[in-house]
Amino acid sequence: MHRIDKFLARLDAGRRKKVLDIAERIKKGDFSGLDMRKLQGSPGVYRVRVGRVRIKFTMDASGTRIFNIDNRGENTYRDI
């Protein structure tokens, strides 16, 4: 099972639905109303905040790719 799938399985149904809805919006390129920021020191890497959950993704000419969804913690941005 993929790391993102494991994380989503641990969330309660309401939070999981909210995170998945926002992930779909990110994939479609609809960033209106989202708490989105570009990460410093990582070209083309962004994050969207959903409460304590962070959705990290890359954006380039080929599209948008979500590579991590995890709770905010001390090591949240170290693996980039």
N, C-alpha and C positions, 0 to 999 in steps of 0.2 A: 504494500500500500504506500502511496506517495506521501511525503511529509505534509503537504497541504491537506490531503484527504484525512489524514490522522488528526490534524488539528481541528478541522471542521467537524469530525465525528465526536469530538469531546465537547463541542459547544452545545448549549441548549437549543431547542428548535427555533425559538424566536430570534436569537442572535445569529444562528446559522443562516436563516432566511435573509436577514438584513445584510449580512456580509456577502452572501451569494448574489443578492440583487445589485449591490454596489459593484461587485466584481463583473457582473454582466454589463453594467453601465460603462465601466472602464474599458472592457473589450470592444464595446460599440463606439467609444470615443466621446461619450457624453459626460463631461466633467463639471457641468454646471451644478453649483450648490455643494460640491464635495470639498472637503478639507484636504487639498492636494498641495504638495510641495516637492520641489526638485531637491534631491539630496546632494549636499556639497561633496566635492571630490570624486563624484561618480557620474561621468557624462551619460546623459540619457536615462538616468535612474530616478524614479519618482516614488512617492508614497502617498497613500490616502489613509486618513485616520477615521476609524469607525469605533468611537469610544476608546477602549484600551487595545483594540485590535488594529494592527497595521497591515495594509496590503501594499506590498512593494512590487513595482513593475518597471519595465523598460518601454520606451517609446522611440521608434525610429521610422524611417520611410517604409519599411516592410510591415509595420503595424505595432500593436501593443501586445506584450507578453507578460503575464503575471508570473513571478518566480518565487514569491514567498508570501504567506499569510500567517501572522503570529501575533501573540500578545506583546504589548510594549514591555520591555524589561531592560536590564543593564546591557545585554548582548544583542539587542534588536538590530542595530545597524553595523555590527562588526563583521558580518559575513559578506559584505558587499564589495 
